[in-house]
Structures are given as structure tokens and as C-alpha cells.
Amino acid sequence: MELIKYLNDNFFTKKELLDVSKVTELELLSYQNDRLMPKCSYKLTLNVKSDSFFGVHNDEQEIEYYAKGYASWLAIVQSLKSPESIYAIFYNRYKIAIENLKEQGHYSISYKLKSGLDEHIKEEWNNFLNGIYGLCTQTGLPEDIAAKEFSILEINEISEFNELTSQQMNKLTLAVNLLDSVSSLFAPHERLKSSRHRLVNEIRRKYKLPNNQITK
């Protein structure tokens, strides 16, 4: 029941997404098949058994859950419909998010954020369409995806040093807070295996960083 509550509190069911977006189930499936719209992040299969005066009844339901941010992405897909134009939106929003983070003081030596950025964004586009980021970020949208990946690179790079200077500690705190702000809470059974646990909770514990963890 804790899992169902988490999903209902933090995601749209497919029906809710369709209702909010004013599209049909067939249209959504078509957009997904055309690689324009992400797949669901969770698929829940419920086997329900009821017993009453009328006897035993068995039922099975399958419920798909989507990041709430996908409603705004679905609006973009509906308005543009061109694969090239839709990818360009994702690409530009991701790239601008990276540039903004650099202006805020975030820094990484990773090839992914330098000469390999175009290739990296293509990989991120595929992960986005597979529903991965709807599961592990707050919105599932390019800005949160860029922030998540940038902060993970920063945290891993800084953590390689045996002893950190005060400047490195400040940068680590900034990176951990960024990851905290864009990461989902994850489903209860996933939390100990999640990037949030490993790179937010455990890094804060190890380096005694201030705890600004999101609570809901």
C-alpha cells in the first residue's frame, strides 16, 4: 500500500494524464511509438480478489504512471508533431540548462559536458523516451535531467579526492543540494538502491554536510 500511495501522490495515472492533456489513449500510444513521448515510468499490475455474499470475484488491473511534468511535454508534442522540431526543443532546453548551471558555479571536467555534449544529449533523449527520468527526477523534463546528470558528475569527481579543501567542500555542498532539489524520492522499495541515497544521503553523512533533504 505504501508503494501505491507514493505513486498516486507523485505521478499521474495514464487516465489522469489523458484527462489533463485532452488526448486519447490511441494518440498517446501513437506519440510513444513515434518516439516523441516518454513511456510510463511505472507499470503496476494489481490482482484483486473479493469475497462477498455473491461469491469470490477475481480481477486484474494494469495501471501506468507518468511524471506530472509529462503533461507539458505532451502539449509540445501535440503542437509540433515534427520529430526534428520536438527533439530540437529537448536539445535546446537541455543545453541552456547546462549553460545556466555553469553560470551558477557548477563545474565538471567530463567529456559529456564539453566536446561530447551533443552525443550526450542524444543518449539522454533516449533515456527520456524510455521513461527513466520520469522515475528519478521531480518533473522528468530536460531541466531536471540536465541538473541531475551535471550534479552526479560533480559529486563523483569531487569525491575522488582523499581530502577536500574548503572550496571543494563548498562545491560538493552545492552539487549535492542541486541533486537533492531535482531528484525524486523514489518508490519505497527502490530508495536504498537509488542515486539519491548514494549521492545525497550518504555523501551528506560522510562529509557532514547540511541536510536539506526534500520531505513530502
C-alpha positions in Angstrom: 0.0 0.0 0.0 2.9 2.4 0.6 4.0 1.9 -3.0 0.5 2.7 -4.3 0.3 5.8 -2.1 3.7 7.0 -3.3 2.7 6.6 -7.0 -0.7 8.2 -6.5 0.7 11.1 -4.7 3.6 11.8 -7.1 2.6 10.7 -10.5 -0.3 10.9 -13.0 -2.0 7.7 -13.9 -2.4 7.3 -17.7 -6.1 8.3 -17.3 -5.2 11.4 -15.4 -2.5 12.3 -18.0 -5.0 11.9 -20.8 -7.7 13.9 -19.0 -5.3 16.8 -18.2 -3.9 16.8 -21.7 -7.1 16.2 -23.6 -5.7 13.5 -25.8 -6.9 10.0 -26.4 -5.2 6.8 -25.4 -4.6 6.0 -29.1 -3.0 9.3 -29.7 -0.7 8.8 -26.7 0.3 5.4 -27.9 1.0 6.8 -31.4 3.3 9.5 -30.0 5.2 6.9 -28.0 5.6 4.6 -30.9 6.9 7.5 -33.0 9.5 8.2 -30.2 8.1 11.6 -29.4 6.6 11.0 -26.0 8.1 9.1 -23.0 6.9 5.7 -21.9 5.4 5.3 -18.4 7.8 5.3 -15.5 5.9 2.6 -13.5 3.5 -0.1 -14.5 1.5 -1.6 -11.7 -0.3 -4.9 -12.1 -3.0 -5.4 -9.4 -4.5 -8.8 -8.8 -7.7 -8.2 -6.8 -9.8 -10.8 -5.1 -13.1 -10.0 -3.4 -15.3 -12.4 -1.4 -18.9 -11.5 -0.6 -22.4 -13.0 -0.3 -22.3 -13.3 -4.1 -19.1 -15.4 -4.0 -15.5 -14.9 -4.9 -14.5 -12.5 -7.7 -11.0 -12.1 -9.2 -9.9 -9.1 -11.2 -6.7 -7.9 -12.7 -5.8 -4.3 -13.5 -2.8 -2.7 -15.0 -2.1 0.9 -14.2 0.6 3.1 -15.9 2.1 6.0 -14.0 3.7 9.1 -15.6 5.7 12.0 -14.3 3.4 15.0 -13.9 5.8 17.1 -16.0 4.9 15.0 -19.0 1.6 16.8 -19.4 3.5 19.9 -20.5 5.7 17.8 -22.8 2.6 16.2 -24.3 1.4 19.7 -25.1 4.6 20.3 -27.1 4.2 17.1 -29.0 0.6 17.9 -29.8 1.5 21.4 -31.1 4.6 20.5 -33.2 4.3 16.8 -34.2 7.6 17.0 -36.2 10.3 14.7 -34.7 13.1 17.1 -35.6 11.3 20.1 -34.0 10.4 18.2 -30.9 14.0 16.9 -30.5 15.3 20.4 -31.0 13.1 21.6 -28.1 14.6 18.9 -25.8 18.2 19.6 -27.1 18.0 23.4 -26.6 16.3 23.2 -23.2 19.0 20.7 -22.0 21.9 22.8 -23.4 20.5 26.0 -21.9 20.1 24.3 -18.5 23.8 23.2 -18.6 24.9 26.7 -19.5 22.8 28.2 -16.7 24.3 25.7 -14.2 27.8 26.7 -15.3 27.0 30.3 -14.7 25.8 29.4 -11.2 29.3 28.0 -10.4 28.8 24.3 -11.2 31.8 22.7 -13.0 32.8 19.3 -14.4 35.7 18.1 -16.4 33.6 15.4 -18.0 33.8 15.0 -21.8 30.0 14.7 -21.7 29.6 18.4 -20.9 32.3 19.6 -23.2 33.0 18.3 -26.8 30.8 15.3 -26.2 27.7 17.3 -25.2 25.8 16.7 -28.5 26.3 12.9 -28.2 25.4 13.0 -24.5 22.1 14.8 -25.2 21.2 12.2 -27.8 21.7 9.5 -25.2 19.7 11.5 -22.7 16.9 11.8 -25.2 16.7 8.0 -25.5 16.6 7.7 -21.7 14.0 10.3 -21.5 11.8 8.5 -24.1 12.2 5.2 -22.1 10.6 6.8 -19.1 13.8 6.6 -16.9 13.8 10.2 -15.9 10.1 10.3 -15.1 11.0 7.9 -12.4 14.1 9.5 -10.9 13.6 13.3 -11.3 10.9 15.6 -10.0 9.4 16.6 -13.3 11.0 14.3 -15.9 11.8 17.3 -18.0 15.1 18.4 -19.7 16.0 21.0 -17.0 15.8 18.4 -14.2 17.5 15.8 -16.3 20.4 18.2 -17.0 20.7 19.2 -13.4 20.7 15.6 -12.2 23.4 14.4 -14.6 25.6 17.5 -14.0 25.4 17.2 -10.2 26.2 13.5 -10.3 29.3 14.2 -12.4 30.4 16.9 -10.0 29.8 14.7 -6.9 31.7 11.8 -8.3 34.6 13.9 -9.4 35.0 15.8 -6.1 34.6 12.6 -4.1 37.7 11.1 -5.7 39.9 13.4 -3.6 41.1 11.9 -0.3 40.9 15.2 1.5 38.8 18.2 0.4 39.7 21.8 0.6 37.1 24.3 1.9 36.4 25.4 -1.7 35.9 21.8 -2.7 33.5 21.2 0.2 31.5 24.2 -0.9 31.3 22.9 -4.4 30.3 19.5 -3.1 27.6 21.0 -1.0 26.3 23.0 -4.0 26.2 19.8 -6.2 24.5 17.7 -3.5 21.9 20.3 -2.9 21.3 20.5 -6.7 20.8 16.8 -6.9 18.5 16.8 -3.9 16.4 19.5 -5.5 15.7 17.7 -8.8 15.7 14.0 -7.7 12.5 12.2 -6.9 12.0 10.5 -3.6 11.9 7.1 -5.4 9.5 4.3 -4.6 9.9 2.8 -1.1 11.5 -0.4 -2.4 14.0 1.5 -4.6 15.3 4.0 -2.1 18.3 2.2 -0.7 19.5 1.5 -4.3 18.8 4.9 -5.6 21.2 7.7 -6.6 19.5 9.9 -4.0 20.6 7.5 -1.2 24.1 7.0 -2.6 24.9 10.6 -3.7 22.7 12.7 -1.4 22.1 10.9 1.9 25.4 9.0 2.1 27.6 11.9 0.8 26.0 14.2 3.4 26.6 11.7 6.1 30.2 11.0 5.0 31.2 14.7 4.7 28.9 16.0 7.4 27.1 18.4 5.0 24.0 20.3 5.9 20.9 18.2 5.4 18.4 20.0 3.1 16.7 16.8 2.0 13.3 17.2 0.4 10.5 15.8 2.6 6.9 15.1 1.5 
